[in-house]
């Protein structure tokens, strides 16, 4: 499986789009530390793995894709 620059760029930009509003909200102190920690956990444990999974779904399934998904999950 070959990953091109555009695919990686889209993934990085989407993570930045997720991070910028959170950064602004925390710096302006619109939410406290407990809520910030909950949002961080949500992104870390739900959004990031979902994004990795969706990235693998763009390719036709093969044994190499399955092996790579297991490596990422580990």
C-alpha positions as CSV (number, residue, x, y, z in Angstrom):
1,X,0.0,0.0,0.0
2,X,1.4,3.3,-1.0
3,X,0.4,6.4,0.8
4,X,0.7,9.6,-1.1
5,X,1.4,13.1,0.2
6,X,-2.1,14.3,-0.3
7,X,-3.6,11.6,1.9
8,X,-1.2,12.4,4.7
9,X,-1.8,16.1,4.3
10,X,-5.6,15.7,4.6
11,X,-5.2,13.6,7.7
12,X,-2.9,16.2,9.3
13,X,-5.1,19.1,8.4
14,X,-8.2,17.4,9.8
15,X,-6.4,16.8,13.1
16,X,-5.4,20.5,13.2
17,X,-9.0,21.5,12.5
18,X,-10.0,19.5,15.5
19,X,-7.2,21.0,17.7
20,X,-7.6,24.7,16.9
21,X,-11.0,25.3,18.4
22,X,-10.0,23.4,21.6
23,X,-6.8,25.4,21.9
24,X,-8.7,28.7,21.5
25,X,-11.4,27.7,24.0
26,X,-8.8,26.6,26.7
27,X,-6.7,29.7,26.2
28,X,-9.7,32.0,26.6
29,X,-10.7,30.0,29.7
30,X,-14.3,29.3,28.4
31,X,-14.0,25.8,29.9
32,X,-12.2,24.5,33.0
33,X,-9.6,21.8,33.2
34,X,-12.0,18.9,33.9
35,X,-13.9,19.6,30.7
36,X,-10.7,20.0,28.7
37,X,-9.5,16.7,30.0
38,X,-12.7,15.0,28.9
39,X,-12.4,16.5,25.4
40,X,-8.8,15.4,25.2
41,X,-9.8,11.9,26.1
42,X,-12.6,11.9,23.6
43,X,-10.2,12.9,20.8
44,X,-7.5,10.5,21.9
45,X,-9.6,7.4,22.4
46,X,-12.4,7.9,19.9
47,X,-11.6,10.3,17.1
48,X,-8.0,9.4,16.4
49,X,-8.6,5.6,16.1
50,X,-11.7,6.3,14.0
51,X,-9.7,8.4,11.7
52,X,-7.0,5.7,11.4
53,X,-9.7,3.1,10.6
54,X,-11.3,5.3,8.0
55,X,-7.9,5.9,6.4
56,X,-7.6,2.1,5.9
57,X,-11.1,1.9,4.4
58,X,-10.1,4.0,1.4
59,X,-8.0,1.0,0.0
60,X,-9.4,-2.3,-1.3
61,X,-9.0,-4.9,1.4
62,X,-6.0,-7.2,1.2
63,X,-4.0,-9.3,3.7
64,X,-1.4,-6.4,3.8
65,X,-4.2,-4.0,4.9
66,X,-5.4,-6.4,7.6
67,X,-1.8,-6.8,8.9
68,X,-1.3,-3.1,9.0
69,X,-4.5,-2.5,10.8
70,X,-3.5,-5.1,13.5
71,X,-0.1,-3.3,13.8
72,X,-1.7,0.0,14.3
73,X,-4.2,-1.4,16.8
74,X,-1.4,-2.9,18.8
